[in-house]
Amino acid sequence: MQLLLFFILQLPIGTPNPDDNEALDFSDPFDVIVFIILPIVLVGLYMLWRKRKHQDK
């Protein structure tokens, strides 16, 4: 318990911490692109790259 208290006391006032996070707002186009579309595109490109790499052997 004392170790946990020690780490809590180390957090300076005014710095961001995990408790300050807000939920994603999917009405914002930036959030939709970054958190939904971009990961899907990257996974698709990775799978395409792996398939072509496997065919070249």
N, C-alpha and C positions, 0 to 999 in steps of 0.2 A: 504494500500500500504506500509506503514511504517513497519507493522508487517512482511510482506513478505520480505522486504529488510533486516530486522533484522535477519530472519532465513537464508537468503542467505549468509549473512556476517559471520554466525557461522560455515560454512563449511570450514575446514582447507584445505590449498593448498596441493595437492598431494594425497588426500584421494579419494577412488572410489566414484562416485556418479551416479545416474540413467542415466544421459546424456552420460556416457562413455560406456554404454552397446553396444555390437555388436550383429548382427543377428546370429542365430544358424547355424553352418556349418554341414549339414547332410551328408557330405562326410566323416566326422570323425566317425568311428565306436562307439566311446565312447558316442557321442551325440545321435546317433540313439538308442543305448541301454538304456541310462538314460532317454531320453525324449519321446521315443515311445514304445519300447518293455517293459520296466519295469513297466510303468503305466498300460499297458494293462494286464500284468500278475497279478499285484496287484489287479486290479478290478475283474479279473476272479477268483482269489483265494478268494476274499471277497464274491463274489456272491456264490461260492461253499460252503464257510463256513456258510453263512446265510441259504442256502438251507438245509444243514445237521443239523444246529441248529434247524430249523423249523420242520424237520422230527423227531427229537428226542423227541419233546413234545408230 
